[in-house]
Amino acid sequence: MSNQAACVCETAAVYEGVPVFFRAFVLRRELGAGGYHFGGATPGMLWRAGDDDEAAIDDLQDRLRAGDRLAVLAWYKVRFPSVLAAIPMGWQRREFLNGVFQAYDEDRINL
């Protein structure tokens, strides 16, 4: 695991629950699309969790820019544990991350 993956802020806001739109993607096994839409919704979800600090999004963007999939997954595990728990291990998590990276590439993950 990279150093970045291990260095997730201990005071990070945590979003409890799984948004309905994301549950639908999980049930339909469309995790790539789910990751894409959840990635784009990440800044708003952080705001709802009480984290309106740009540093959290900057941290995620740095991990995405570096292409560090484990670090991105670790970031989401800390801040959105229920969402990650809803995604089965294996190819589904890879598809979720593919969608998140696509959202980043299309400049959808920003404040």
C-alpha positions as a Markdown table, in Angstrom:
| # | Residue | x | y | z |
|---|---|---|---|---|
| 1 | Met | 0.0 | 0.0 | 0.0 |
| 2 | Ser | 1.3 | 3.4 | -0.8 |
| 3 | Asn | 2.2 | 6.0 | 1.8 |
| 4 | Gln | -0.7 | 8.2 | 0.6 |
| 5 | Ala | -3.2 | 5.4 | 1.1 |
| 6 | Ala | -2.1 | 5.0 | 4.7 |
| 7 | Cys | -2.1 | 8.8 | 5.5 |
| 8 | Val | -5.9 | 9.5 | 5.5 |
| 9 | Cys | -6.7 | 12.3 | 7.9 |
| 10 | Glu | -8.0 | 11.0 | 11.2 |
| 11 | Thr | -10.4 | 13.9 | 11.5 |
| 12 | Ala | -12.1 | 13.2 | 8.2 |
| 13 | Ala | -15.9 | 13.7 | 8.0 |
| 14 | Val | -17.7 | 10.4 | 7.5 |
| 15 | Tyr | -20.8 | 10.1 | 5.4 |
| 16 | Glu | -23.0 | 7.4 | 6.9 |
| 17 | Gly | -25.4 | 5.7 | 4.7 |
| 18 | Val | -25.7 | 4.8 | 1.0 |
| 19 | Pro | -27.4 | 7.3 | -1.3 |
| 20 | Val | -30.4 | 5.8 | -3.1 |
| 21 | Phe | -29.1 | 6.6 | -6.6 |
| 22 | Phe | -25.9 | 4.6 | -5.7 |
| 23 | Arg | -27.9 | 1.6 | -4.3 |
| 24 | Ala | -29.7 | 1.3 | -7.7 |
| 25 | Phe | -26.3 | 1.1 | -9.5 |
| 26 | Val | -25.2 | -1.6 | -7.1 |
| 27 | Leu | -28.4 | -3.6 | -7.5 |
| 28 | Arg | -28.1 | -3.5 | -11.3 |
| 29 | Arg | -24.4 | -4.3 | -11.0 |
| 30 | Glu | -23.4 | -1.2 | -12.9 |
| 31 | Leu | -20.6 | -0.2 | -10.7 |
| 32 | Gly | -18.6 | 1.7 | -13.4 |
| 33 | Ala | -21.6 | 4.0 | -13.9 |
| 34 | Gly | -22.1 | 4.1 | -10.1 |
| 35 | Gly | -18.5 | 5.2 | -9.5 |
| 36 | Tyr | -18.8 | 7.8 | -12.2 |
| 37 | His | -21.9 | 9.4 | -10.7 |
| 38 | Phe | -20.7 | 9.0 | -7.1 |
| 39 | Gly | -17.4 | 10.5 | -8.0 |
| 40 | Gly | -19.2 | 13.5 | -9.4 |
| 41 | Ala | -21.4 | 13.7 | -6.4 |
| 42 | Thr | -18.4 | 13.4 | -3.9 |
| 43 | Pro | -18.0 | 17.1 | -3.2 |
| 44 | Gly | -21.7 | 17.5 | -2.3 |
| 45 | Met | -21.7 | 14.3 | -0.2 |
| 46 | Leu | -18.7 | 15.6 | 1.8 |
| 47 | Trp | -20.6 | 18.9 | 2.4 |
| 48 | Arg | -23.6 | 16.9 | 3.7 |
| 49 | Ala | -21.2 | 15.0 | 6.0 |
| 50 | Gly | -20.0 | 18.3 | 7.4 |
| 51 | Asp | -16.7 | 18.6 | 5.6 |
| 52 | Asp | -16.7 | 21.7 | 3.5 |
| 53 | Asp | -13.0 | 22.0 | 3.5 |
| 54 | Glu | -11.3 | 22.1 | 0.1 |
| 55 | Ala | -8.4 | 20.1 | 1.5 |
| 56 | Ala | -10.5 | 16.8 | 1.4 |
| 57 | Ile | -11.2 | 17.2 | -2.3 |
| 58 | Asp | -7.6 | 18.4 | -3.0 |
| 59 | Asp | -6.4 | 15.2 | -1.2 |
| 60 | Leu | -8.7 | 13.0 | -3.4 |
| 61 | Gln | -7.6 | 14.9 | -6.6 |
| 62 | Asp | -3.9 | 14.4 | -5.7 |
| 63 | Arg | -4.5 | 10.6 | -5.3 |
| 64 | Leu | -6.4 | 10.5 | -8.6 |
| 65 | Arg | -3.8 | 12.6 | -10.4 |
| 66 | Ala | -1.1 | 10.1 | -9.2 |
| 67 | Gly | -3.2 | 7.2 | -10.5 |
| 68 | Asp | -2.9 | 5.5 | -7.1 |
| 69 | Arg | -6.0 | 3.2 | -7.1 |
| 70 | Leu | -5.3 | 1.9 | -3.6 |
| 71 | Ala | -4.9 | 5.4 | -2.2 |
| 72 | Val | -8.2 | 6.5 | -3.8 |
| 73 | Leu | -9.9 | 3.4 | -2.4 |
| 74 | Ala | -8.5 | 4.1 | 1.0 |
| 75 | Trp | -9.8 | 7.7 | 0.8 |
| 76 | Tyr | -13.3 | 6.5 | 0.0 |
| 77 | Lys | -13.2 | 3.8 | 2.7 |
| 78 | Val | -12.5 | 6.4 | 5.4 |
| 79 | Arg | -15.0 | 9.0 | 4.3 |
| 80 | Phe | -17.8 | 6.7 | 2.8 |
| 81 | Pro | -17.5 | 3.4 | 4.6 |
| 82 | Ser | -21.1 | 2.4 | 4.0 |
| 83 | Val | -20.8 | 3.0 | 0.3 |
| 84 | Leu | -17.7 | 0.9 | 0.0 |
| 85 | Ala | -19.3 | -1.8 | 2.2 |
| 86 | Ala | -22.1 | -2.0 | -0.4 |
| 87 | Ile | -19.7 | -2.8 | -3.2 |
| 88 | Pro | -18.6 | -6.5 | -3.4 |
| 89 | Met | -14.9 | -7.1 | -3.5 |
| 90 | Gly | -13.2 | -7.9 | -6.8 |
| 91 | Trp | -14.2 | -6.7 | -10.2 |
| 92 | Gln | -17.0 | -4.6 | -8.8 |
| 93 | Arg | -14.6 | -2.4 | -6.8 |
| 94 | Arg | -12.4 | -2.1 | -9.9 |
| 95 | Glu | -15.4 | -1.0 | -11.9 |
| 96 | Phe | -16.3 | 1.5 | -9.2 |
| 97 | Leu | -12.8 | 2.9 | -9.3 |
| 98 | Asn | -12.8 | 3.0 | -13.1 |
| 99 | Gly | -15.9 | 5.2 | -12.9 |
| 100 | Val | -14.4 | 7.5 | -10.3 |
| 101 | Phe | -11.3 | 7.9 | -12.4 |
| 102 | Gln | -13.4 | 8.7 | -15.5 |
| 103 | Ala | -15.3 | 11.3 | -13.5 |
| 104 | Tyr | -12.0 | 12.8 | -12.5 |
| 105 | Asp | -10.7 | 12.8 | -16.1 |
| 106 | Glu | -13.9 | 14.6 | -17.2 |
| 107 | Asp | -13.3 | 17.2 | -14.4 |
| 108 | Arg | -16.4 | 16.3 | -12.5 |
| 109 | Ile | -14.7 | 15.9 | -9.1 |
| 110 | Asn | -14.2 | 19.5 | -7.9 |
| 111 | Leu | -15.8 | 22.2 | -5.8 |
